[in-house]
Amino acid sequence: MAKLPLPAEQIIDEFGPHLHFPDPEGTPGRDEPDKIVETHCCFCGMQCGIKLLAKNNKVVGFEPWMEFPFNEGRLCPKGVQRYLQDNHPDRLTSPLINTPGKGYVPTSWDAAMEKTVAEIRRIQETYGHDAFAVLSGVSLSNEKSYMMGKFARVALKTKNLDYNGRLCMVSAGAGNKKAFGLDRTSNNYSDLAYAEVIIVTGANVSETFPTLTYWLWQARDNGAKIIVVDPREIPLARTADIHLDIRPGTDSALFGAILNYMVQHDLLDHEFIDNYTSGFDETIAAVKDYTLAWAEEVTGAKKEKIEAAAKLWGKASTSFLLHARGIEHHTKGVENVLSCINIVLASGRIGRPYCGYGTITGQGNGQGGREHGHKCDQLPGNRDIENPVHRKYISDVWGIDEKDLPGKGLTAYEIIDAIHRDEIKGLISICFNPLVSLPNNNYVRAALEKLEFYVGIDFFMSETMRHCDVILPGSLHEEEEGTVTTAEGRVVRIRKVVDPPAGARADSEIIMEIARRLGVGDKFSYPDSEAIFNELRIASKGGTADYYGITYEKIEKNMGIFWPCPELDHPGTPRLWEDRKFKTADGKAHFNPVKYHPSMDPTDAEYPVILTTGRVVSQYLSGTQTRRIGKLVKQFAQPFLEIHPVLAKTLGISQYEDVRVVTKRGDAVFPANIVETIREDTVFLPYHWPGKKSANQLTSAFLDPISKIPEFKVSACKLIPTGNHSYIGNDALDYQSI
Amino acid sequence: MAEYYKLQEEFFVDMQRCIGCKACEAACAECETNGQESMIHVNYVDRSTTIQTTVQVCMHCEDPVCANVCPADAITKDEFGVVHTANTSRCIGCSNCVMACPFGVPKKMEEYDLMMKCNMCYDRTSVGKKPMCATVCPSGALFYGTREEIQAKRPNSTPINTFLFGEETVKTKVNLMMPKGSTELRVL
């Protein structure tokens, strides 16, 4: 069924999003908390340390945690306001049954579980195990991520499990595995402090990872040159030494040309290349024609600036290269990542102090959540689900016959396609809001409506949850013990600060209960989160993401431990590759040849403008949490279409005029914000909003052939000024848009 | 052990580092003494041409003109050099301070008929903590600590606290980070 039981307006009336503001008089209990708990922010991969204050089982405020080494008390506006997700009037506090014409009717846990398990059984008996899919998310702790992977394979016996990291770090993960045989940023961020040259490409650090800015500015104060690659003048680019404002989708052309320049001018570390890498000759052959003039033509950035950047990078003695979704959200996301890794390997600057490379993981547990069997092709410890040795090891840990362990399943967007093809009939989701976060989301909506049964676990009624047949109210970050792994690869402790509100349950209890009712309770009988972690430690042992030597006690004592940590007496690994022993089959770091390819939705006479998407500082991902926190909503009350004055003038668009943005997938109207801080051929939309204000109505579902990440960052569009000016400032209700 | 106001710690503002995220505004507004109003303000310089933002906080002048022009004697400077927000029982909402401040800091809150401005988180600094805005600032555009600390961290900048407005020289408790070797900032 999976259709809305009532019109969306009526569901919003009851379940929000509604805005939660702090009490003007101060939250009661803020000044005399019962407890002050050192934990972490729930948003983004930085996982900043923060102290939450609780009174009478309610979170009442925060205090900066000055001692936590990464952020030393610093926070972004999301971190400051994060505590307002607690005690939120929108919290789901009862299991709910989709009842057409009546809405979501509260029911007992027993009835909701019974219906859920009966439907899972019916669908799997009728259509096979793989007809029931799992979509999970990496706002979940390591413990819950691990358990979701095991739950899909052991309890549901389905191969079709994937997660929202598919929209996030998979291109980087695939590229890192190809090049290094391991998927983690190579250094902790303190190695930025004395890097001579830092390249930040496709990463709007000051809006998406604000606290990382401090380390970049620290490097600059120590004399670093900063090179920012981005089609917009993002806050980091404003004072960068070089801003390469390239055309979206041309990253590999830029980095190919930089590699070629390094070769032509012998700005190479021959000793490193000869002894510790493979594939160099094929790789440089692939870029031999990538001249600066060619790169200027393809990327649109001036060749003098590209040359200056190549020279700085080539001649540096220490350096760091950081990238994020800007280069990864492409049909050539993996190639873009490899093109960055190639210039790092050519420089030989890795595995030494102040010499580093890495993707900046986006989601709260984007790092840990992608290591322990939470995705369709992977088993814990970042093992391969198609490798017989890996399968055998994990089957033994789980106490199942290897023959019963499902194989490789479909990726997130492929699951949506498979629903359309009638191959998948049932779905369970947790912490994933695909109606806002997946591309071409009207197609996603049609898929949800086709499902015979959809059960969702979440703490708020997200836009996607409105399609559920059964809703199971789960828990927030601060309502369960656990661990997460930060973007640096540091495993940190998440603390339970309060119990879930009456009527809701801890996520892991919900999963265990379903597993019990499916007859595999013996495999899901964890007394507490630490027991799950201890099983994860064993499951990861010997894998590339080896957590065996990490314990709760050790994390607490050290404010985090960097994996790999293979033995109990091992201190962890803040900086990888100091031994030059890479985790590839031949032990070398691999260069990979990268040829530049155009994007899949190129501009043409009908769709002449490039649309790219991204984020704003006060919102997080699909906004399920942050579109409910009053001040964060007011800070950016609606998505603007950022457009350069030259393009605006050509099209006759005035400031704040409503502009219809049309792509081959659909169209939507946004007020124009005319700014010189973007390329003339490119417009930008942030994607956090739902319904008619969702940028992902317009984006395409072309996928990278390896990582299966969608090409969010490049869509061809046309712009039609409407003559209307509906802009009303920060009273806009776009956070509820349907 | 009880902690007191740390005289050796000072407030430093580094506009070059500001990323416009408004964590400072959100953090300031958390204080119930402000009634959820922020006493620090982040503004775009001109969003149509640049992403640059500036941050404005009370500079806590050595000879505070806001206090000098207050007819109700509602604004006072304490022994630590902190210029306090208007005493609510005295402020008559005349806006003299709003018009007189060379930095444009005090705001008349019409809702409360009261001038409100930063008091350097007196509830925190008086017990040895750092002000909330400078504690959370994710870019280090706001910093609270000793002169030695900031000079070690930022060898290419010099804190200045002398501002020239025409013939007028204003010295402040809050410092602005300027290029190395600077001694003052001429505003007008």
HADDOCK unambig.tbl for C-alpha pairs under 7 A between the chains (distance, minus, plus):
assign (segid A and resid 24 and name CA) (segid B and resid 32 and name CA) 6.43 0.50 0.50
assign (segid A and resid 24 and name CA) (segid B and resid 35 and name CA) 4.84 0.50 0.50
assign (segid A and resid 24 and name CA) (segid B and resid 36 and name CA) 5.25 0.50 0.50
assign (segid A and resid 25 and name CA) (segid B and resid 32 and name CA) 5.44 0.50 0.50
assign (segid A and resid 25 and name CA) (segid B and resid 35 and name CA) 5.97 0.50 0.50
assign (segid A and resid 26 and name CA) (segid B and resid 32 and name CA) 4.70 0.50 0.50
assign (segid A and resid 73 and name CA) (segid B and resid 135 and name CA) 6.03 0.50 0.50
assign (segid A and resid 73 and name CA) (segid B and resid 136 and name CA) 5.81 0.50 0.50
assign (segid A and resid 74 and name CA) (segid B and resid 135 and name CA) 5.93 0.50 0.50
assign (segid A and resid 74 and name CA) (segid B and resid 136 and name CA) 3.85 0.50 0.50
assign (segid A and resid 74 and name CA) (segid B and resid 137 and name CA) 5.57 0.50 0.50
assign (segid A and resid 74 and name CA) (segid B and resid 138 and name CA) 4.95 0.50 0.50
assign (segid A and resid 75 and name CA) (segid B and resid 23 and name CA) 6.89 0.50 0.50
assign (segid A and resid 75 and name CA) (segid B and resid 136 and name CA) 4.78 0.50 0.50
assign (segid A and resid 75 and name CA) (segid B and resid 137 and name CA) 6.39 0.50 0.50
assign (segid A and resid 75 and name CA) (segid B and resid 138 and name CA) 5.44 0.50 0.50
assign (segid A and resid 76 and name CA) (segid B and resid 21 and name CA) 6.92 0.50 0.50
assign (segid A and resid 76 and name CA) (segid B and resid 23 and name CA) 4.91 0.50 0.50
assign (segid A and resid 76 and name CA) (segid B and resid 138 and name CA) 5.95 0.50 0.50
assign (segid A and resid 77 and name CA) (segid B and resid 21 and name CA) 6.74 0.50 0.50
assign (segid A and resid 77 and name CA) (segid B and resid 22 and name CA) 6.15 0.50 0.50
assign (segid A and resid 77 and name CA) (segid B and resid 23 and name CA) 3.99 0.50 0.50
assign (segid A and resid 77 and name CA) (segid B and resid 26 and name CA) 6.01 0.50 0.50
assign (segid A and resid 80 and name CA) (segid B and resid 23 and name CA) 6.82 0.50 0.50
assign (segid A and resid 80 and name CA) (segid B and resid 26 and name CA) 6.57 0.50 0.50
assign (segid A and resid 80 and name CA) (segid B and resid 27 and name CA) 6.08 0.50 0.50
assign (segid A and resid 206 and name CA) (segid B and resid 19 and name CA) 6.17 0.50 0.50
assign (segid A and resid 207 and name CA) (segid B and resid 21 and name CA) 6.89 0.50 0.50
assign (segid A and resid 210 and name CA) (segid B and resid 138 and name CA) 5.81 0.50 0.50
assign (segid A and resid 211 and name CA) (segid B and resid 138 and name CA) 4.40 0.50 0.50
assign (segid A and resid 211 and name CA) (segid B and resid 139 and name CA) 6.34 0.50 0.50
assign (segid A and resid 213 and name CA) (segid B and resid 138 and name CA) 6.72 0.50 0.50
assign (segid A and resid 213 and name CA) (segid B and resid 139 and name CA) 5.19 0.50 0.50
assign (segid A and resid 214 and name CA) (segid B and resid 138 and name CA) 6.02 0.50 0.50
assign (segid A and resid 214 and name CA) (segid B and resid 139 and name CA) 4.30 0.50 0.50
assign (segid A and resid 214 and name CA) (segid B and resid 140 and name CA) 5.89 0.50 0.50
assign (segid A and resid 221 and name CA) (segid B and resid 154 and name CA) 5.23 0.50 0.50
assign (segid A and resid 221 and name CA) (segid B and resid 155 and name CA) 6.62 0.50 0.50
assign (segid A and resid 221 and name CA) (segid B and resid 156 and name CA) 6.45 0.50 0.50
assign (segid A and resid 234 and name CA) (segid B and resid 51 and name CA) 6.94 0.50 0.50
assign (segid A and resid 235 and name CA) (segid B and resid 19 and name CA) 5.50 0.50 0.50
assign (segid A and resid 235 and name CA) (segid B and resid 51 and name CA) 6.04 0.50 0.50
assign (segid A and resid 617 and name CA) (segid B and resid 21 and name CA) 6.18 0.50 0.50
assign (segid A and resid 674 and name CA) (segid B and resid 48 and name CA) 6.15 0.50 0.50
assign (segid A and resid 675 and name CA) (segid B and resid 47 and name CA) 6.64 0.50 0.50
assign (segid A and resid 675 and name CA) (segid B and resid 48 and name CA) 4.26 0.50 0.50
assign (segid A and resid 675 and name CA) (segid B and resid 49 and name CA) 5.79 0.50 0.50
assign (segid A and resid 676 and name CA) (segid B and resid 48 and name CA) 6.04 0.50 0.50
assign (segid A and resid 676 and name CA) (segid B and resid 49 and name CA) 4.96 0.50 0.50
assign (segid A and resid 676 and name CA) (segid B and resid 50 and name CA) 6.78 0.50 0.50
assign (segid A and resid 677 and name CA) (segid B and resid 49 and name CA) 6.57 0.50 0.50
assign (segid A and resid 677 and name CA) (segid B and resid 50 and name CA) 6.09 0.50 0.50
